[in-house]
Amino acid sequence: MENGGAFQTFITALKILPFALIIGVGLFNLNGSLLLSGERLSSAATGGVAALIAGIASTTWSYDGMGAPCYMSGEIRNPQKNMPKGLILTAVIVLALYGGLTFVASGILSVDELAASDAPIALLASKLPGIGHFAGTAVAIMAIIVVMGSLSSCIMYQPRIEYAMAKDNLFFKSFAKVHPKFETPYFSIIVQCAVAIVLIFATSLSDLLGYFTMVALLKNVATFCTIFVLRKKENYKPSYKMPGGLIMPIIASFMTLTLIWGELTYAPIPAILCAVIAVATGLPAFYFWDRKNKKEQQNA
């Protein structure tokens, strides 16, 4: 865990620095005639709100990992203090990077250039002085670093979900196995990697985005809704409570439901198929193990 955390810190710094460099250089090379121009505003209006929401929904996977450290809270030092601080800081940094890149791109690239480009970040970097000549190589290296960081973080946090479920007797006990030397849920990691490899070769990237974006959105809205139930329980005493009371989960649930609608617009068949499979298999499996646990407790 410590070695993995150190690697994540290193790889995250490598991911942030190039984007910060592009934003920093870009701010001094903005084209006032392009920034918030009438052409850009009219183009955005023509695209419509539905297209905007569908576009946001299709990129959910890129920022859904901000809450992933919660899955590893049991392995974090002083989680009562570090978890809220880490989550808030992550959201602020990601928002600043995304907002900064969008602002700089709006002031350097035209609407037509953005619409026609398959690699807008590379195109943006090519327009900047001192970076333009190395834009292709730099962006390729950045892409490799981002992919490595994403894979590393997914391998760290995703298997912890099945591990925690297995520890609570809500999943197959094999997933609760911990490596005697590295103290990691090695069986869960191996299965996750094997399933990922099969899915990569079995379908296309766009279909995978449609499937797993819907999974992430359904998981998020279910998580937000649990807060309404947990707040009513007497034994629910979290070390940190979000500000605003129930207003925050209401807003989060509404926005997530909006993105689900957008995902149905972007990839209707994969989204519907995924939703049906997730609900039709997930709920019966949960009730099966939950009922089994209750019987075992009664017989004990």
N, C-alpha and C positions, 0 to 999 in steps of 0.2 A: 504493500500500500504506500509506504513512504517513498520507495523508488519510483512508483507510478506517479505519485503526486509531484515529485521533483521534475520528472520528465514533462508532465502536463504544464507546470509553471514555465519551464524553458520553452516548450513548443508554443504556448500561448503568447509569450513575449515576442517570439519570432513572427507570429501571425499579426499582432497588433502594430508592430513597428512599421512595416511597409505601408499599411493603410494610413497610419498617422503621418507618414512622410508624404504620401500622395495628397492628403487633405491639407497639410501645411504648405506645400509648394503650390497646390491649386488655389488656395485662398489669395495668393498674391498674383494670380494670372487669370482672374475672372473676367469674362466679357460681359459688360453691363447691358449690352443690347440683347443678349441671350437670356440672362438671368431674369426669371419671372416675366418673360416677354408675353405679349398678347398672343403670339403664335402658340406658345406652350400652354397658356391657359385655355385657349379655344380647343386645342388638341385634347387636353385632359377632359374638357366638358363633353367633347364628341365621344370619347371612349365610354363614358357613362360610369355610374357608381357600381353597377353589377360587374363590369369588367375589372374595375379597381379591386373590388372585394375578392373576385376570383383569382386575381393576380397575387393578392396578399395571402390568400388561403393556400395557393400552390407553393408558397415559400415558407410555410409554417415549420417544416422540418428544420430549417436553417437556424431558427431561434428557439425551438422547443427545448433544446438542451440546457437553457439557462436555469431551469428548475431541477435538472438532473442531480446536482449535489445532494438533494434531499434523500435520494435513494441510498446515499452512503453516509448519512448523518451519524450512524452508529460507529463509524470508523474515523470520525473527525474529532480532533481535540477541542474540548470546551464548545460543543455544538450550540449550546444556549446562546453564546455570544457570537461565535464565528459564522454560524449558518445565516442568521438574518443579515449580518454585515456583508457576507459574501454574496448573498442573493441580490441585495439592494445595489451593491457596487457593480455587480455583473450587469444588471439591467441598465444602470446609468452609462457604463462604458459601451455596451452594445448599441444603445440608443444614440450615443454621441458619434460612434463610428458610422453607423448606418445613415444618420442624419447628415453628418459631415460629408460623406461620399456623395449622397444625393444632392446636397447643396452645391458642391464643387462641380459635379457632373452637369447640373442644370445651368451653371455659369460658363461652361467650357464647350459642351456638346449641344448641338441643335436637336430638336425633336426627331428630325429625319435620321440623323446619325444614331441616336439612341434606339430608334425603332428598327433600323436595318442591321445593327450590330449584334452578333452572337456572343461577343466578349466585350461588353461596355467598359469594364474596368481596364482591360488592356488598351482599348481605344482611348480612354481618358488618360492613362499613363503616357501614351504615345504623343499626346498633345502638350505635355509639360516639358519645360526646358530643363536640361540636365538629366532627364529620365527617359525622354522619348526614344533615344537611340538604343536603349537597353530594355524597352518596355516589354517586348515579347519574351525575352529571357527572364526578366524579373517577375512577370505575372505567372509564367510557367512554374518558376520556383515557389512563388507564393501559393499557387494551387496545390503543389505537392505537399507543402508544409501544412496547409489547411486540411487536406485530406488525411494526412498522417495524424494531425491533432484530433480530428473528428473520430477517426477509427480508434485511436488510443482511448479517448474519453468514453466512447460507446462500449468498448471492451471492458472498461473499468466499471461503469455504472449500470449498464443494462442487465447483466447477469445477476446483479444484486436484487432485482425485483423478484425473479424466480427463487433466488436464495431465501429472501425474506418470507415469501409465500410458503416455501417448503418448511422453514423454521416454525411457522405458525400452523403447520399441518394443513395447508390449503393447496398444496401441490405435491408432486412426486418427491419422496424423501431423498432421492438421489441428488436432487438439485441443492440440497443443504450440505453436501459434502464439502469439506474445507481441506485444502492442501496442507499436509503436516509441516512443510518447511516455509512456504510463502504465505500461508494463512489466507488464501484466496479461494472463492467458490469455483474451483477448477472445472468441475463437471458442468456447471451451468455455462461457464465461458466456452467450453468445447462445443456444447450443443448449440449455443447461439451462433458461433462462428460457422459451424457446419450448415445450419439452416440458412444463414446469410449467403453462403457460397452457392447453395442450391437455388435460392431465389434469384441471384444475379444471373445465373445461366438459364433460368427457366422463363424469365420475362424481361421486359424492357425497362429502362430507367424511368420513363414517364409513367408506366403502369405502377411501378414500385412507389413512386411519389404519390400517386392516387390512393394506393392501398394504405400506406403507412401514415400519410397525412391525416386520413380519416381516423385511423387508430389513435393517433396522438390527440386529435381534437375531441374524440369521444372520451378518451381517458381524462383529458383536462376538464371537460364540463362535468364529468362524474365526480372528479376530485373537488371541484368548486362547490358542487351541490352537497357534498358530505359535510361541509362546514355548517350548514343550516341544521343538520341533525346532531352533530357533535356538540354544538354550542348549548344544546338543551340538556345534555347529560351532566350529572353532578360530578362525575369522576373525570370530566374533561378539563384538565388544568395545564394547558400548554405553557412552556416557559416564555414564549413570545406570541403576542397577539397582534394581528395586523391592525393598523389604524383605520378608523372609519367604520368599525363594526361590520354589519352585514352589507353595507353599501358596496364594499370592494368585491365580494363574491358575486353580488348581483350584477355589477358592471362586467366582471370577468366572464360570467356565464352568458350574459347577453352577447358580448363580443365574440365568444367562442361559438355560440349558436349561429351568429352571423357568418363566421368563417366556414362553418359546416355547410351552410347554404351556398356559400361561394365555391366550396369544394365540389358540391353536387353540380354546380354550373361548369366548373373546370374539367372534371373527370367523373361524369355521372355513373358510368357502368362500374369502374373500379371502386368508386366510393360506396355505392349501394351494395355491391358484392361484399366489400370489406365490412360494412356496418352489419349486414345480415349475419355473416360468419362470426364476427366478434361477439355479437349479442347471443346468437343461437348456440355458440359453444361456451362462451365465458360464463354466462349466468347458470346454466345447468351444472357446469364443473364446480363453480363456487358453492352452490347449494348442496352438491353431492359431498364435498369435503367438509363443509360446515355441519351438515347433518351427521356425518360420520364422527366428527369430533365431539358433538354433543352426546352421541350414544356412548362413546368411549368414556366421557366424563361421568355419565350416569352409572355406567357399569363399574367405574373405579371405586 
